[in-house]
Amino acid sequence: MSGAVSSLSPVNSTEFATTSFDRLRILRQYRTIAMVGLSANQYRPSHFAAIYMLAEGYNVIPVNPRETSILGRTCYPNLAAIPEPVGIVDIFRDPAAVPPIVDEAIAIGAKVIWMQLGVINEGAARTAREAGLEVVMDACVKIEHARFFGGLSVVGLNTGVITSRRVV
């Protein structure tokens, strides 16, 4: 599928492939992200993704039962404990852990299930779609945002538009 997650993603050969337009629209439309599995360890990808999305103005809500606070924000043990509406449920967990998270997302009225790079669970994706949620699999919310809004660089920081032209 043209414009899908990555040309190598196995998701592209399924009914759950999304277009670049779909992912761009989701990132523009929903500004509250519950990051399930967000780590307090600054070297973990989830931690870096959260810092980036916070810097870009998103309301990032940490969900991790082993923590009380991450990045100075209250950390919740599960989605049901979050006291505000959630647009995107961003999942940084093993694919086997996804189905109960999808069930919680449906119960709280979330709009999008976003499974991070390497997280693919077609059964859970089907459940989410049948409940009316949008689904993105095997994609990083930070990388997609940076790709669309000019924040992609060698170190992944928001440095402006990337160009192949030499700076004169």
N, C-alpha and C positions, 0 to 999 in steps of 0.2 A: 504494500500500500504506500503510495507516495505521501511523504510528509509524516509518516508514522514515527513512532518512538525512536527507533534506530533500525537501520537496515538489517542488523544481525539479531534483533529481538525476536524470540519465538512467539511473542504476542502478536506479531504482524500476520501470522498465518491463522489467527483465530478470529472469532466474531468480536473480540474485545479490542482490536486495534483502534487507536484514536488518531485523528488527524492533528496536524500542528494547529489548525484553526480551533479545534475543540479545546486543546490544552491552553491556548492563548485566551480564549473566551472564559474558561474556568478561572484562570488566574486574574482576569480583569473583574469578573463578577463576584467572586467570593474572597473576602479579606480576613476571615477568621479561620485559622488552621489549628486543629487539634493534632499534635504530633505524638502518636502512640509509639512508645519505645524510645522517646527522646532521652539521650544519655547526658549525664552530668560530666562525663569525661570529655574534655575539650578536644581530644584527638579522634573522637568518633565522628563519622560522617553526619549523623543526625544533629550533633551539637553545632557543627559548622553550618549546616543547612538552616538551623533555627536562627543563628546569629545573622545570617544573610537575609532571611525573610523578615526578621525584626527590623533590620536596617532599611529594608525596602518598604516599611510601613504596614506590614501585616501584623495582625494580632495572633501571636503564636502561643498556644496553650499546651504546656507540657503534660503528658500523660505517662506516668511511670510509677507503679506502686512502691518502688524502693526508695523514692525521693520525696521530699516535701517542698523543695524549691530548686529550680534550675534557671540559670540566667536571671536571677532576681524575680522570677515569676512563680506564682503558686503552682505546684505540681499536683495533679489529681491522680488517684489510683486507677480510675477507669473513666470512660466517656460519660457514664450516667452521673458522675459527681460534678461535672462541669456545670456551673450555674448560668451559662449564657448560650445562645444559639451558636452552632458550629456549621460552617459552610463545607470545609474540606477536612476529612479525616485522613491524615498522612501517616501511612503505616511503615514503621521501621522495625519490623518483626519478621521472624521466620515464616515462610508461607503456611506452615501447618497451624500457626497461631491466628491466622487471618479470619476464619469463619466466625468465631465468637465476637471478634472486633466488629465485623460487618453487622452482626445481629444487634450489637450495642449502637452502632451508627444509625441503623434503621430506627431503633427505639427512640433515639434522641432527636430524630428529624434532620440529620445531616443531609447534605445535598450531593456530596462527591466522596467516593472512596478513591484514594490515590495510593497505590502500592509502589514503594520505592524500587530502585534498580535491583534486579534479582529477585524481587518478590512477585511471584506469579501464583495465583490460586483461582483457576477458572470456575470452580464450584462456588466459591465465595463471591466472585464477580457476577456470576449468573444470579445468585440470590439478591445481590445489591441492585442489579438492573431490574429484576422482577419487582422489586420494591420501589422503583422509580428513581434510584440514585444513578448518577453518572459514575463511570469507572475508568480509571487510568491505571495501567499496570506496567511494571518494569521501566519506570521513568522517575527521575529525580526532580522534585518540585523546584529546587534551587537551580539546577542546571537548565531546566526549561525556562524559568523566569529570566535567568541571565541571558539565555539565547534570544529570547523575544525582546528584551528591554535593554540590550547593550551592555550587560554586566559580565560577559564571559571573557576571561583572559587566562593566561598561563596559570596564575595562582588562584583563579576563581573569584577575584574581587571585582567590584564595580569600578572599572577604570574608563568606561566610555565605550565608544564604538570600536570594534576590532576592524582593522584594515590591513590589506597586504601591501599598501603603499608605504614607501619609505618616508619617514619624517624628515623634512628638509629644514 
